[in-house]
Amino acid sequence: LNKAKVYENSGDYNSAIFIYTKLINQNIEDKKPYDRLMIIYRQLKETEKEINIIKKGINFFESLQKRNLEYVMKLAKENKKIDFAQNYINSGKRIQYYGGTFDLYNPYTFTDKWKDRLIKLKEQTKNPKNK
């Protein structure tokens, strides 16, 4: 991530895009490569690529969230902590272990921002005069 940011700051967008894309393809559980690619594509006015990366990010994190939720509920059932887990999930809290170092479940509320951006971009592509 640091190397990609250095390339991005120096204006070498192709190298930054390459690294961010590589990180995404490795299924890194970090939103930064997605965010940075969205910003780069916005700066380069490559709307379709920005739309594609937003969709990919939403799909990845929603799928990850679903898998993590299933895992947490399995653990909760095994440890007779279903009420505890359900209370955290219903209140939109993260469930972590090792003192918060790792997430077992994260509601990923940042994807709502991406969904809003996706709607705006789709509207812009339908009505280019409204940019």
Backbone as JSON, one array per atom type, in Angstrom:
{
  "sequence": "LNKAKVYENSGDYNSAIFIYTKLINQNIEDKKPYDRLMIIYRQLKETEKEINIIKKGINFFESLQKRNLEYVMKLAKENKKIDFAQNYINSGKRIQYYGGTFDLYNPYTFTDKWKDRLIKLKEQTKNPKNK",
  "N": [[0.82, -1.2, 0.0], [1.93, 1.23, 0.78], [3.91, 1.66, -1.15], [2.34, 1.88, -3.46], [0.96, 4.21, -2.85], [3.04, 6.04, -2.86], [3.73, 6.0, -5.6], [1.3, 6.96, -6.58], [1.21, 9.56, -5.45], [3.34, 10.69, -6.78], [2.38, 10.91, -9.28], [2.5, 8.77, -10.98], [0.31, 7.04, -12.08], [-0.28, 4.66, -13.44], [1.47, 2.71, -12.35], [0.62, 2.79, -9.69], [-2.05, 1.98, -9.98], [-1.6, -0.61, -10.92], [-0.46, -1.86, -8.61], [-2.48, -1.48, -6.64], [-4.55, -2.9, -7.86], [-3.44, -5.44, -7.91], [-3.34, -5.99, -5.16], [-6.07, -6.04, -4.58], [-6.85, -8.21, -6.15], [-5.63, -10.19, -4.7], [-7.36, -10.53, -2.71], [-7.27, -8.91, -0.4], [-8.28, -7.87, 2.78], [-8.97, -5.11, 3.11], [-10.11, -1.86, 2.78], [-8.73, 0.21, 1.6], [-7.19, -0.13, -0.9], [-9.31, -0.27, -2.73], [-10.65, 2.19, -2.29], [-8.6, 3.99, -3.05], [-8.19, 3.33, -5.76], [-10.7, 4.02, -6.77], [-10.61, 6.78, -6.42], [-8.41, 7.48, -8.05], [-9.37, 6.67, -10.6], [-11.53, 8.4, -10.76], [-10.2, 10.86, -10.86], [-8.89, 10.53, -13.28], [-11.0, 10.56, -14.91], [-12.24, 8.2, -15.71], [-14.88, 6.81, -15.77], [-16.32, 4.36, -16.14], [-14.47, 2.46, -15.26], [-14.23, 3.25, -12.63], [-16.83, 2.72, -11.74], [-16.84, -0.07, -12.06], [-14.89, -0.86, -10.16], [-16.05, -0.03, -7.81], [-18.34, -1.67, -7.76], [-17.06, -4.15, -7.59], [-15.79, -3.92, -5.11], [-18.0, -3.61, -3.35], [-19.29, -6.07, -3.76], [-17.25, -7.84, -2.89], [-16.86, -7.14, -0.12], [-19.43, -7.42, 0.93], [-19.87, -10.13, 0.51], [-17.78, -11.18, 2.04], [-18.59, -10.27, 4.54], [-20.95, -11.75, 4.87], [-19.93, -14.4, 4.95], [-18.33, -14.17, 7.24], [-20.27, -13.59, 9.15], [-21.73, -15.98, 9.18], [-19.73, -17.66, 10.19], [-19.24, -16.51, 12.73], [-21.72, -16.92, 13.95], [-21.73, -19.68, 14.01], [-19.59, -20.16, 15.78], [-20.65, -18.88, 18.01], [-22.86, -20.48, 18.56], [-21.57, -22.91, 19.17], [-20.29, -22.15, 21.5], [-22.29, -21.42, 23.13], [-23.18, -18.73, 23.08], [-25.02, -17.3, 21.64], [-26.95, -15.25, 22.07], [-25.32, -13.13, 22.9], [-23.69, -12.7, 20.6], [-25.71, -12.11, 18.71], [-26.78, -9.75, 19.79], [-24.62, -7.97, 19.45], [-24.4, -7.99, 16.65], [-26.95, -7.07, 15.84], [-26.84, -4.49, 16.84], [-25.02, -3.34, 15.21], [-22.3, -3.58, 15.76], [-18.78, -4.35, 15.76], [-17.33, -7.57, 15.97], [-14.64, -8.81, 17.59], [-11.35, -10.3, 18.04], [-8.39, -11.15, 19.96], [-7.93, -8.78, 21.42], [-9.01, -6.83, 19.75], [-7.46, -6.82, 17.51], [-8.05, -8.4, 15.3], [-10.86, -8.76, 13.18], [-13.78, -10.62, 13.63], [-16.3, -10.26, 12.81], [-17.63, -7.64, 10.94], [-19.66, -4.9, 10.33], [-19.25, -3.39, 8.02], [-20.0, -0.68, 7.19], [-19.04, 1.21, 5.46], [-19.54, 0.48, 2.85], [-22.0, 1.48, 2.22], [-21.55, 4.12, 1.55], [-20.13, 3.73, -0.8], [-22.15, 2.58, -2.34], [-23.92, 4.73, -2.59], [-22.3, 6.46, -4.1], [-22.07, 4.93, -6.42], [-24.7, 4.96, -7.39], [-24.92, 7.71, -8.02], [-22.94, 7.91, -10.02], [-24.0, 6.22, -11.98], [-26.3, 7.63, -12.63], [-25.12, 9.92, -13.69], [-23.9, 8.87, -15.98], [-26.08, 8.23, -17.45], [-27.26, 10.69, -17.83], [-25.35, 12.79, -19.06], [-25.15, 15.58, -19.1], [-25.75, 16.45, -16.57], [-23.51, 16.47, -14.97]],
  "CA": [[0.0, 0.0, 0.0], [2.79, 2.41, 0.86], [4.56, 1.85, -2.45], [1.32, 2.37, -4.38], [0.67, 5.6, -2.48], [4.18, 6.83, -3.35], [3.52, 6.15, -7.04], [0.13, 7.83, -6.78], [1.59, 10.94, -5.12], [4.29, 11.19, -7.78], [1.68, 11.02, -10.56], [2.65, 7.54, -11.74], [-0.96, 6.36, -11.83], [-0.25, 3.28, -13.96], [2.11, 1.84, -11.35], [-0.26, 2.74, -8.52], [-3.19, 1.15, -10.37], [-1.12, -1.99, -10.97], [-0.3, -2.38, -7.25], [-3.79, -1.55, -5.99], [-5.29, -3.99, -8.49], [-2.82, -6.67, -7.44], [-3.8, -6.18, -3.78], [-7.48, -6.42, -4.65], [-6.91, -9.57, -6.68], [-5.18, -11.08, -3.64], [-8.46, -10.54, -1.73], [-6.89, -8.24, 0.83], [-9.48, -7.43, 3.5], [-8.73, -3.71, 3.44], [-10.83, -1.04, 1.8], [-7.86, 1.26, 1.04], [-6.91, -0.24, -2.35], [-10.54, 0.06, -3.46], [-10.83, 3.64, -2.2], [-7.58, 4.7, -3.82], [-8.49, 3.13, -7.18], [-11.87, 4.84, -7.1], [-10.16, 8.17, -6.51], [-7.57, 7.61, -9.25], [-10.23, 6.6, -11.78], [-12.31, 9.64, -10.79], [-9.29, 11.9, -11.33], [-8.6, 10.27, -14.69], [-12.31, 10.61, -15.59], [-12.53, 6.88, -16.24], [-16.09, 6.5, -15.02], [-16.67, 2.93, -16.19], [-13.54, 1.74, -14.4], [-14.61, 3.58, -11.26], [-18.05, 1.96, -11.47], [-16.47, -1.48, -11.92], [-14.17, -1.1, -8.91], [-17.05, 0.12, -6.74], [-19.13, -2.91, -7.75], [-16.2, -5.23, -7.11], [-15.6, -3.71, -3.68], [-19.25, -3.91, -2.67], [-19.47, -7.53, -3.81], [-16.25, -8.5, -2.05], [-17.07, -6.92, 1.31], [-20.71, -8.01, 1.33], [-19.65, -11.58, 0.55], [-16.94, -11.42, 3.21], [-19.44, -10.05, 5.71], [-21.85, -12.89, 4.97], [-19.14, -15.54, 5.41], [-17.93, -13.91, 8.62], [-21.46, -13.7, 9.97], [-21.99, -17.42, 9.33], [-18.69, -18.2, 11.07], [-19.48, -16.01, 14.09], [-22.9, -17.6, 14.5], [-21.31, -21.06, 14.29], [-18.82, -20.1, 17.01], [-21.57, -18.51, 19.1], [-23.65, -21.67, 18.88], [-20.67, -23.87, 19.82], [-19.91, -21.66, 22.82], [-23.53, -21.02, 23.82], [-23.14, -17.27, 23.17], [-25.84, -16.8, 20.52], [-27.55, -13.96, 22.44], [-24.23, -12.15, 22.89], [-23.34, -12.41, 19.2], [-26.85, -11.49, 18.05], [-26.87, -8.37, 20.28], [-23.58, -7.2, 18.77], [-24.74, -7.89, 15.23], [-28.14, -6.21, 15.71], [-26.5, -3.1, 17.15], [-24.05, -2.88, 14.22], [-20.96, -3.56, 16.35], [-17.8, -5.32, 15.31], [-16.95, -8.64, 16.9], [-13.21, -8.92, 17.37], [-10.59, -11.12, 18.97], [-7.04, -10.68, 20.25], [-7.96, -7.39, 21.86], [-9.39, -5.94, 18.66], [-6.5, -6.9, 16.41], [-8.68, -9.03, 14.15], [-12.33, -8.77, 13.16], [-14.52, -11.83, 13.28], [-17.47, -9.75, 12.08], [-17.63, -6.19, 10.8], [-20.83, -4.57, 9.51], [-18.81, -2.72, 6.79], [-20.91, 0.4, 6.84], [-18.47, 2.04, 4.4], [-20.08, 0.12, 1.53], [-23.15, 2.35, 1.96], [-20.99, 5.28, 0.85], [-19.83, 3.27, -2.16], [-23.43, 2.39, -3.04], [-24.4, 6.08, -2.93], [-21.45, 6.93, -5.2], [-22.44, 4.14, -7.59], [-25.97, 5.52, -7.88], [-24.62, 9.01, -8.64], [-22.2, 7.67, -11.27], [-24.93, 5.66, -12.97], [-27.15, 8.74, -13.07], [-24.29, 10.79, -14.53], [-23.66, 8.24, -17.28], [-27.34, 8.29, -18.19], [-27.5, 12.11, -18.11], [-24.02, 13.42, -19.0], [-25.25, 17.03, -18.91], [-25.93, 16.72, -15.16], [-22.24, 16.36, -14.25]],
  "C": [[0.86, 1.26, 0.0], [3.45, 2.7, -0.49], [3.57, 2.4, -3.48], [1.01, 3.83, -4.12], [1.8, 6.52, -2.96], [4.04, 7.07, -4.85], [2.38, 7.12, -7.32], [0.5, 9.29, -6.54], [2.56, 11.54, -6.12], [3.64, 11.32, -9.17], [1.83, 9.81, -11.45], [1.43, 6.65, -11.49], [-0.96, 4.92, -12.33], [0.37, 2.31, -12.97], [1.24, 1.69, -10.11], [-1.46, 1.83, -8.81], [-2.78, -0.32, -10.38], [-1.04, -2.59, -9.56], [-1.65, -2.5, -6.55], [-4.61, -2.71, -6.55], [-4.75, -5.34, -8.03], [-3.28, -6.99, -6.02], [-5.26, -6.64, -3.75], [-7.63, -7.85, -5.14], [-6.41, -10.62, -5.69], [-6.21, -11.16, -2.51], [-8.06, -9.97, -0.37], [-8.16, -7.68, 1.48], [-9.29, -6.0, 4.01], [-9.4, -2.87, 2.36], [-9.94, -0.02, 1.09], [-7.56, 1.08, -0.45], [-8.13, 0.1, -3.21], [-10.75, 1.57, -3.48], [-9.86, 4.39, -3.09], [-7.82, 4.54, -5.33], [-9.69, 3.97, -7.61], [-11.46, 6.3, -7.31], [-9.32, 8.39, -7.77], [-8.45, 7.62, -10.5], [-11.1, 7.85, -11.9], [-11.45, 10.77, -11.33], [-9.0, 11.77, -12.82], [-9.87, 10.32, -15.56], [-12.62, 9.31, -16.33], [-13.71, 6.29, -15.45], [-16.43, 5.02, -15.01], [-15.75, 2.1, -15.29], [-13.84, 2.02, -12.93], [-15.86, 2.79, -10.85], [-17.7, 0.49, -11.23], [-15.77, -1.76, -10.59], [-15.1, -0.94, -7.72], [-17.87, -1.16, -6.63], [-18.31, -4.06, -7.18], [-16.0, -5.12, -5.6], [-16.85, -4.05, -2.87], [-19.47, -5.42, -2.63], [-18.51, -8.25, -2.88], [-16.6, -8.37, -0.57], [-18.42, -7.44, 1.78], [-20.6, -9.54, 1.41], [-18.82, -11.96, 1.78], [-17.77, -11.28, 4.49], [-20.38, -11.24, 5.93], [-21.11, -14.13, 5.51], [-18.73, -15.38, 6.88], [-19.1, -14.04, 9.58], [-21.79, -15.18, 10.22], [-20.98, -18.05, 10.3], [-18.92, -17.78, 12.53], [-20.67, -16.73, 14.72], [-22.59, -19.07, 14.82], [-20.53, -21.09, 15.61], [-19.72, -19.8, 18.21], [-22.4, -19.71, 19.54], [-22.8, -22.69, 19.64], [-20.35, -23.47, 21.26], [-21.1, -21.14, 23.64], [-23.54, -19.51, 24.09], [-23.97, -16.63, 22.05], [-26.43, -15.43, 20.85], [-26.5, -12.84, 22.4], [-23.91, -11.73, 21.45], [-24.48, -11.67, 18.5], [-27.02, -10.03, 18.5], [-25.84, -7.48, 19.6], [-23.95, -6.95, 17.31], [-25.91, -6.94, 15.03], [-27.84, -4.74, 16.0], [-25.41, -2.56, 16.22], [-22.63, -2.8, 14.75], [-20.07, -4.62, 15.71], [-17.58, -6.36, 16.39], [-15.5, -8.97, 16.58], [-12.59, -9.92, 18.33], [-9.16, -10.62, 19.03], [-7.03, -9.19, 20.54], [-8.27, -6.4, 20.75], [-8.44, -5.95, 17.48], [-7.14, -7.44, 15.14], [-10.2, -8.97, 14.3], [-12.82, -10.17, 12.85], [-15.75, -11.43, 12.46], [-17.38, -8.24, 12.09], [-18.79, -5.82, 9.89], [-20.49, -3.81, 8.22], [-19.77, -1.63, 6.33], [-20.36, 1.3, 5.73], [-19.01, 1.68, 3.03], [-21.33, 0.94, 1.2], [-22.71, 3.6, 1.18], [-20.68, 4.92, -0.61], [-21.11, 3.1, -2.97], [-24.01, 3.73, -3.46], [-23.62, 6.64, -4.12], [-21.81, 6.21, -6.51], [-23.73, 4.66, -8.21], [-25.73, 6.83, -8.61], [-23.91, 8.83, -9.98], [-23.12, 7.13, -12.35], [-25.86, 6.73, -13.5], [-26.38, 9.66, -14.01], [-24.08, 10.19, -15.92], [-24.92, 8.24, -18.11], [-27.64, 9.71, -18.65], [-26.2, 12.87, -18.05], [-24.05, 14.93, -18.78], [-25.37, 17.41, -17.45], [-24.65, 16.58, -14.34], [-21.99, 17.64, -13.57]]
}
